Amino acid sequence: MANVIAVIWDFDKTLVDGYMQDPIFSHYGVDGNQFWKEVHELPEKYLREQGVRVNRDTIYLNHFLRYVREGVFPDLNNEKLKTFGRELQFYPGIPEIFEKTKRMIADDPHYKEYDIKVEHYIVSTGMLAVIKGTAIMDYVDGVWGNELIEDEINGRKVIAELGYTIDNTSKTRAIFEINKGVPKHPEIDVNSKVSAHKRRVPFENMIYIADGPSDIPAFSLVNKNGGSTFAIYPKGDARAFRQVEQLRMDGRIHTYAEADYREGTTAQLWICSKIMDIAERIRQNEKKSITESISKVPIHL
């Protein structure tokens, strides 16, 4: 088992102000509010017209691909999705907090002695290609998102089919993969039986950060296994504030703060403090383990 502290982030409205699709809508002149209105109507529409249930978390991807087929997004492929990632506006303090949290442990001799380190992961129901186009990838140790398969339509390479999909419930699968070390050891299957003491990142070494009720399955998994949970809301957003306060009252999260990760803010102080607490616990456990493994020096009787 490695001495790893894993900070696991949601993406939309947690790291970026808004949705990752916003620059795409702007580029193609699409009304984002209208797009999401259509998406929200799809589950009832398909159930009423065809008696078919859909996954509410990922049905937006089908609608996105429909826009591609109909020529609204005529040249949209994975490479172009990456370019939109560069346009996203991150909350203040991102990506600086990624580097700060890694360095504050790596540079401290007390923790360096026991090879304690911080890793950052992103688990999102958004588009993986967009996330991979952002500057934070230099600080991220693993990322999960929806992956899209390309095909040629009218002589152009465009996204055409769903590949790997992830919804709010299957985010917990990604967390188990981090727990077992799959990102660093892909030969390990997430369904493989791995004893608790051999898992790369114990749940109690995890911090899960997200923005709302859609992350309840992930919050619950980390919480019940001894990890730490933290919610974010946009400054001045009363509705979002009430949501995260309800999550705290319901015991879903430990605490919350405004979406500002700059030096001295509540979010920055809490995340850094929690990482230090975990690092110190790991250090003390390692010291105790070493002490207990040393046999007493024999003496003359």
C-alpha positions in Angstrom: 0.0 0.0 0.0 1.4 3.4 -1.0 1.2 6.4 1.3 -1.0 8.4 -1.1 -3.5 11.1 -0.3 -6.0 11.3 -3.2 -7.9 14.5 -3.8 -10.8 13.6 -6.1 -12.6 16.5 -7.9 -15.8 16.8 -9.9 -15.4 19.2 -12.8 -18.3 21.4 -13.9 -19.2 24.0 -11.3 -16.5 22.6 -9.0 -13.4 23.6 -10.9 -14.9 25.7 -13.7 -17.5 28.4 -13.5 -20.4 26.9 -15.4 -20.4 23.9 -17.8 -17.6 22.7 -20.1 -20.0 22.8 -23.1 -20.5 26.6 -22.8 -17.6 27.5 -25.2 -18.9 25.0 -27.7 -22.3 26.5 -27.7 -20.8 30.0 -28.1 -18.6 28.9 -31.0 -21.5 27.5 -33.0 -24.0 30.1 -32.0 -26.2 27.7 -30.1 -28.5 28.8 -27.2 -27.1 26.7 -24.3 -30.3 27.3 -22.2 -32.4 25.9 -25.1 -30.1 22.9 -25.5 -30.4 22.0 -21.8 -34.2 22.6 -21.9 -34.4 20.1 -24.7 -32.2 17.6 -22.8 -34.3 17.8 -19.7 -37.4 17.0 -21.7 -36.0 13.9 -23.3 -36.6 11.3 -20.5 -40.3 12.0 -20.4 -40.5 12.3 -24.3 -38.9 8.9 -24.9 -40.9 7.2 -22.1 -44.1 8.6 -23.5 -43.4 8.0 -27.1 -41.5 4.7 -27.0 -41.8 3.4 -23.5 -38.0 3.6 -23.2 -36.2 4.8 -20.1 -33.0 6.7 -20.5 -30.1 7.6 -18.2 -30.8 11.2 -17.1 -27.1 11.8 -16.5 -25.8 10.9 -19.9 -28.8 11.5 -22.3 -27.3 14.9 -23.1 -24.5 13.1 -25.0 -27.1 11.5 -27.4 -28.6 15.0 -27.9 -25.1 16.4 -28.5 -24.4 13.7 -31.2 -27.8 14.6 -32.8 -26.6 18.1 -33.2 -23.5 16.8 -34.9 -25.5 14.6 -37.3 -27.8 17.5 -38.1 -25.0 19.8 -39.0 -25.3 22.2 -36.0 -21.8 21.1 -34.9 -20.5 20.2 -38.4 -16.9 19.6 -37.7 -16.8 18.6 -34.0 -14.3 15.9 -33.2 -12.2 15.0 -30.2 -9.3 17.1 -31.2 -11.5 20.2 -31.5 -13.1 19.4 -28.2 -9.7 19.7 -26.6 -9.3 23.2 -28.0 -12.5 24.2 -26.2 -10.9 23.0 -23.0 -8.4 25.9 -23.3 -11.3 28.4 -23.2 -12.8 27.3 -19.9 -12.7 29.8 -17.0 -11.5 28.1 -13.8 -12.5 29.4 -10.4 -9.8 31.6 -8.7 -7.0 29.5 -7.3 -7.2 26.8 -9.9 -4.7 25.3 -10.9 -2.5 26.9 -8.2 -4.0 24.8 -5.4 -3.1 21.6 -7.3 0.6 22.5 -7.3 0.5 23.9 -3.8 -1.0 20.8 -2.2 1.5 18.5 -4.0 4.5 20.6 -3.0 3.6 21.2 0.6 3.8 17.5 1.3 6.6 16.6 -1.1 8.9 19.4 0.2 8.3 18.6 3.9 11.1 16.3 5.2 8.8 14.9 7.9 6.5 13.4 5.1 9.2 12.9 2.5 10.9 10.4 4.8 7.8 8.1 4.5 7.2 8.8 0.8 3.9 10.5 1.5 2.5 12.2 -1.5 -0.7 14.0 -2.9 -2.4 13.0 -6.1 -5.2 14.8 -7.9 -8.0 13.0 -9.8 -10.9 14.3 -11.8 -14.1 12.2 -12.0 -16.7 13.9 -14.3 -19.9 13.2 -16.2 -18.6 15.7 -18.8 -16.5 15.1 -21.9 -13.1 13.6 -21.4 -11.6 15.3 -24.5 -12.5 18.8 -23.2 -10.9 18.1 -19.8 -7.8 16.9 -21.5 -7.5 20.2 -23.3 -7.2 22.2 -20.1 -4.1 23.4 -18.4 -4.8 21.5 -15.2 -3.8 18.2 -16.9 -0.2 19.0 -15.9 -1.2 18.5 -12.3 -3.7 15.6 -12.6 -2.8 12.0 -11.9 -5.9 10.5 -13.5 -9.2 11.5 -15.1 -12.5 9.9 -15.9 -15.1 11.3 -18.3 -17.3 10.4 -21.2 -15.4 9.3 -24.3 -16.7 9.7 -27.8 -16.0 7.6 -30.9 -15.3 9.3 -34.2 -16.6 8.5 -37.7 -16.7 10.3 -41.1 -19.8 12.2 -42.0 -19.8 14.1 -45.3 -16.1 13.6 -45.5 -15.3 15.1 -42.1 -14.1 13.2 -39.0 -16.6 14.0 -36.3 -17.8 12.5 -33.0 -20.5 10.0 -33.8 -20.9 7.3 -31.1 -20.7 6.9 -27.4 -17.7 5.0 -26.1 -17.0 5.0 -22.4 -19.8 6.6 -20.4 -19.9 7.7 -16.7 -22.9 8.9 -14.7 -23.3 10.0 -11.2 -23.6 6.5 -9.9 -20.7 5.0 -11.8 -18.5 7.7 -10.4 -18.2 5.3 -7.5 -16.6 2.8 -9.8 -13.9 5.4 -10.6 -13.3 5.9 -6.8 -12.9 2.2 -6.3 -10.4 2.2 -9.2 -8.4 4.9 -7.4 -8.7 2.9 -4.2 -7.3 -0.3 -5.8 -4.6 1.6 -7.8 -6.0 1.0 -11.3 -4.8 4.3 -12.7 -1.2 3.4 -11.8 -1.5 -0.3 -12.4 -4.0 -0.9 -15.3 -3.4 -4.6 -15.1 -5.6 -4.6 -12.0 -9.3 -5.0 -12.7 -11.6 -2.9 -10.6 -13.6 -6.1 -9.8 -10.5 -8.0 -8.7 -10.5 -8.9 -5.0 -7.8 -6.9 -3.3 -7.4 -7.1 0.5 -7.8 -3.8 2.3 -4.2 -3.5 3.5 -2.9 -3.9 -0.1 -5.1 -1.3 -1.7 -3.1 1.7 -3.0 -5.3 4.5 -1.6 -7.3 3.7 1.5 -10.7 5.5 1.6 -9.6 7.4 4.7 -6.9 9.0 2.6 -9.4 10.4 0.1 -10.9 13.9 -0.1 -13.9 14.2 -2.5 -14.8 17.7 -3.7 -18.0 18.4 -5.7 -20.8 20.9 -6.1 -24.1 19.3 -5.3 -26.8 16.6 -4.9 -25.8 14.8 -8.1 -22.6 13.7 -6.3 -24.5 12.0 -3.4 -23.4 8.5 -4.4 -19.8 9.5 -4.4 -20.1 11.6 -1.2 -21.7 8.6 0.5 -19.1 6.1 -0.6 -16.2 8.2 0.6 -18.0 9.3 3.8 -19.0 5.8 5.0 -15.5 4.5 4.5 -13.8 7.2 6.6 -12.8 9.7 3.9 -13.5 13.5 3.8 -16.1 15.3 1.7 -16.3 18.9 0.8 -18.9 20.9 -1.3 -18.4 24.0 -3.4 -21.0 26.7 -4.3 -20.6 29.8 -6.5 -20.3 33.1 -4.6 -23.6 34.8 -4.2 -25.7 31.8 -5.5 -28.4 31.5 -2.9 -30.0 28.4 -4.4 -26.6 26.6 -4.6 -25.9 27.6 -1.0 -29.1 26.1 0.2 -28.3 22.9 -1.6 -24.9 22.4 0.0 -26.2 23.4 3.4 -28.9 20.7 3.0 -26.1 18.2 2.1 -24.3 19.2 5.3 -27.5 18.9 7.4 -28.2 15.5 5.9 -24.6 14.3 6.8 -23.6 13.9 3.1 -20.6 16.2 3.4 -18.4 17.4 6.2 -18.5 21.1 5.2 -18.6 23.5 2.3 -17.3 26.9 1.0 -17.5 29.4 -1.8 -15.8 28.3 -5.0 -12.6 30.3 -4.5 -9.4 28.4 -3.9 -7.0 31.3 -3.6 -4.6 31.6 -0.7 -6.4 32.4 2.6 -9.9 31.4 1.4 -12.0 28.9 3.4 -11.8 26.3 0.6 -8.0 26.6 0.3 -7.5 26.5 4.1 -9.8 23.5 4.6 -8.4 21.4 1.8 -4.8 22.1 2.8 -5.6 21.5 6.5 -7.3 18.2 5.8 -4.4 17.1 3.6 -1.9 17.9 6.4 -4.1 16.0 8.9 -4.1 12.9 6.7 -0.4 13.2 6.1 0.4 13.4 9.8 -1.8 10.4 10.6 0.0 8.4 7.9 3.4 9.5 9.4 2.4 8.6 12.9 1.1 5.2 11.8 4.4 4.5 9.9 6.5 5.5 12.9 4.4 3.2 15.1 4.7 0.4 12.7 8.5 0.7 12.6 8.8 0.9 16.4 6.6 -2.2 16.9 8.6 -4.1 14.3 11.9 -3.6 16.1 12.8 -6.4 18.5 14.4 -5.7 21.9 18.1 -5.9 22.2 19.1 -9.1 24.2 20.7 -8.6 27.6 22.7 -10.8 29.9 20.6 -12.7 32.4 
